[in-house]
Amino acid sequence: MIAEGVPGGKQDPRAALEGTRPGRQMSAYLQHLAVERGMALNTIAAYRRDLARYATFLQARGVGSAEAVDGRTLTDFAQALRDGSDGGSPLSARSAARCVVAVRGLHRFWALEGTTPDNPAVDLHPPAAGQRLPKAISVAEVTAILESVPTETEAGQRDRALLEFLYSTGARISEAVGLDVDDLHLERPEDGPAVVRLFGKGSKERIVPLGSYAANALDSYLVRGRPVLAAKGVGTAALFLNVRGGRLSRQSAWTVLKAAAERAGIDKPVSPHTLRHSFATHLLEGGADVRVVQELLGHASVTTTQVYTRVTAETLREVYAAAHPRALA
């Protein structure tokens, strides 16, 4: 495993943490995040990489324990993240902010656990990151992507169901490939409308409705495609299967979307998260309340969702500037 951002770029994050006393003290924090806070594995992996860089920095500075860290050390580390003066790759403001957040959480944990007498990171603040607007694509472009998928084969039926599902629910790709068949409830006259149970960050559960296009594509896949794919494996509850009958990976799902976008003639970058951004943007453009979109996306705070209102406002300004006779002098 390559430790992105760790000086030298070649050290395994686990080895970096176990190689020094501060690093070993950091491992207790990661265990706390995984066991007591229930953080997602991907989030834990990102924290481990960030803390591995911090552990290597402390070792280079001759800091032999958590108790020896002071405010100057923390300030110098935050600067090193931006300029690479510790030998690591310079990080963007957004990546550096994530790393600083990990370090602040670490020192808060150490202080609460009594590892250190106080918290020297109280006044450590992450660098301001410019807010990037989500990159949504138009409804016509989404439709072209979805309709470009051939469904003559079992894999094609799966691909169409997957892409329809991502756009219909706004699910993260990790949530989609992590689904089991039992998480899906397709519409039946006696059971009610189609819904799906999604598990987001921190294993937080939410129920999201399915549009008719996605429900029909999933129904077709479950009847015609999945049984054939499942017969090639040893038996799994996963909803989306690969050609060997196992659970579809995130990388394979990304490849499915990339191929569909190419067939549709979409020449701009498109990723599974693009469909999530487009889902939110199109809902708001259609008049949905931002708090409803927040619930559908599984955002803990409405502030995270409100960035999409800026996207729709930008679109309105562009249309206004192009169409109104006195918009521009």
N, C-alpha and C positions, 0 to 999 in steps of 0.2 A: 504494500500500500504506500503510495507516495503522499507525503505530507505537504499539501499545497500551502505555500507561504512560510513553511518552516525553513530557517536558514539552511542553505545547501540543497533543499528540496528533495533529499533522498532518505531522510530519517523516518522510520515508522513512528506514527504518533504514540503508539503504546510504548515503544522503546524509549522515546523521549521522556515520557512521563515516569517510567519506572527507573530511569537512570539517575535521578537526583532525588534528594529528600523532598524539596518543594513539589517535584513532579508526582511523587508518591502521595503526598498530601492532597494534590489535585484529583487523584484517582478516586478518593473518597467522595469528592463533590460530584463527579460524574456518576458514581453509583447512586448517590442521593437523587440526582435528576432522573435517572432511569427507574429506580424502584419507588421512591416516595413521591416524585412529581409526575411520573408516568409520561415523560417526554418521548417523542417519536425517535426511532432508531436513527433516522437521517439527521435529526437535530442533535442528538448525542454525538454522532460522528463529526458534525461540524464543530461542536464545542471541543471535542477531543483534539482536532487539528489546531484550533485557536490556542488552546491551553498548552499544547506541545510547543508551539512557538514561544509562548510566554515562559515555559519551563527552560527552554534553551537559552532564552534571553537572560533569565535570572542566573543560570549557570555561568554564562559568559561574564556576567557582572560580579561573580563571586558571592552571590546571595545564596546562603546555604540552608535557609529554612523560611517558612512562611512568616515567622516573627520578625525576620530581618528586613522585610519589604517596607519601604517608606514612600512618601508621596513623590519624592524626586524620581525614584526608580519607576514608578507608575507613569509619571509624565514623560520620562524618556522613552518608555516602551510605546506609549501612544504615538509619539513622534516617529519612532522607528517603523511603526506600521505604515506610515505614509511615505517615508523617504527611503526605506530599506536599509537604514544605517546599521541594523543588526545582522545584515547579511541575507535577510529574506527578501522576497519579492515585494516591492511597494504595492500597497493595496489601495483600491478606490475608497472614497469616503464611506460608501455603503458597507464594503467588506470590513474596513477598519472599525466602523461603528459596531458591527456585529461582534468583532473580536473584543472590543472594549466592554461591551455588555457582558460577555462571557467572563471576563476578568473581574468586573464589578460584582457579578453574582458570586464568583468564587470567594472574594474577600468578605462579602456579606455572610456567606456560609461559614467561613473560618471564624469570623467574629462570634456568630451565634453559637457555634459548636465549642467555643473556648480554645480553639487552636491558636488564635492570636488575641491579645488583650483588647484590641480595638480594630476598627476598619479604616485603613489608610486610603481606601478607594472612594470614600464618601464624596470627595470633591472632583473625582475623575469623571469627565463627561465625554461621551462619544462625539466625534467630529460630525458637523452638520452635513447630511447627505442630501444632495438635490433630489427633489421628488420626481421620479420618472413616471410618466403617464403610461398606463398599460397599453399595449399595442393590440387593439381590436381590429378585426376585419369586417367587411360589410356583410349584410345578410345574404346578398347575392353571391359573394365569394364563399361563404359558409355552405350555401346550398350547392354551389358547383363542386365543392370538395366532397360533400356527402353523396351527391349523385354520381360522382365519378367512380365509385367503388363497384366493381362487377361482383355479382352475387351468385354466379353459377357454381362456385365451389364452396365447400364447407368453410374454408379459411376466409373467403370473400364474404360469406354471410356473417362470420364473426367480426370482420373488419367493419362492415356497415353498421352492425349493432353497436360496436364499440364507439365509433365516431358519433353516431346518433345519440348514444348515451352521454358522451362527454359534453356535447352541445346542449342537450336537453336538460342536464342537471347542473352544469357548471362544476362538476367534480374534478378534483385534482387527479392526475394520472395515477398516483400511488393509491388513491381511494378506489379508483375504478379497477385496477388490476388486483387489488386486495379483496374484492367482493367474492362472496360465495353465492351459490344459487339461492340459498335460503334467505339471503338479504333482499331478494327481489320479490315484489308482490305485483304481478300483472293484473290488469283489470278483469274482473269477472262480475257478471250481473249480481251475483249473490255476495260478493266480497267488497265491492267498491272500486274506486279509481286506482290506477297503477301508481305505486310509490316504490322507493328504494331506501334502504337503511344504509347510510354512509358513516364511516368512522374517520373523523378528521384528525387534526393535530392533537396530541395528548389523548388519543383514543376517544375523543368526544363524539357522541353519537347524534345524528340528526336524521330526520325523515324528509325526503325531497320528492315532490311529485314528478312523474314521467309524462312527457308529451306523447301524443298518439303516434307520431312517427317513430320515436324511440321505442315505445312499447311494442309496436308492430314488428320492428326490426329485431328486437330481442325475442319476441315470441317465435318468429320464423327461425332464428338462430337456435333457440332451445329445442325446437321440434325437428329441424332438418340438419343443422350443422353441428351442434355440440355433441349429440350422441355419437356421431362418426369420429370426431376428434377424441372424445373420451375413451372410445374403444381401443385407442392406440396407447393409452397409458395404464397405470396401475390403479386408477381410481382416485379422484380428487373432488372436493366440493367447490373448487374454483369456478366462477362464472365464465371467465374468458380463458380459453385454453389455447396452447400452442399446438403445432402440428404433431408433437409427440405425446399429446394428451396431458401435459403438465400445465401449471399456471403460467399465463402469459406474463412476460417481464415488462418493466417500464420501457426498456430500450426497444423491445420489439413493438410495443404500442406506438412509440415515437416514430419508428420506421413505417408503420402502417399509415400514419397521418402524412408523413413526408411524401410517400409514394402517391397518396390520394391528391395532395396539393399539386404535385408535378403533373399528374394526369389532368387536373382541372386547369392547368396553365397559370397557376398562382405563382408569380415570380418573387414575392416578398417572403421573408422568413416566417414560417408557420411552425408552431410547436403545440403540444397538447395544452399548454397554459394559454395559448392564443385563443383556443375555444372557450376556456374559462373566462378570459377577459371579455370575449365577444358576447358570451352568455349574459354577463352582468351589464355590459354597455347596452345591449339590445333591449334588455328588460327595462332599464331606466329610460331609454329613449321611447319605449312604449308606454311609459307612465307609471311603472311600478314604484312603490315606496322604497326608499333606500334601506329602511329597517327590514323590510321583507327580503330584499336582496342580501342583506347581511346574514339573515337566518339561512337562506338557501346556500350561500357560499361557506357558511360555517365560520365566519369571522367572529373573534371574541369581542372586538370593539367596532362600533359603527364608524369610527374614524378611519379604519382601514378601508371600509367600503366606500367612504365618501370620495376617495380619489376618482372613482368612476364617474361621479357627477361632474368633475372637471373635464373628463373626456367628452361627455355629451355637450358641455358648455363650449368647448373648443370647436366641436362640429357645428353647433349653432352659429358661432361667430363666423366660421368659414362660409357657411351657406348665406348668412346675412350679407357678408362683404361681397359675395359674388352676385347676389340677386337684387339687393336694394339699390335703386337708382341713385341715392344720395349717401350711400355707405362710405364711399371713398371720394376724396377731393380730386 
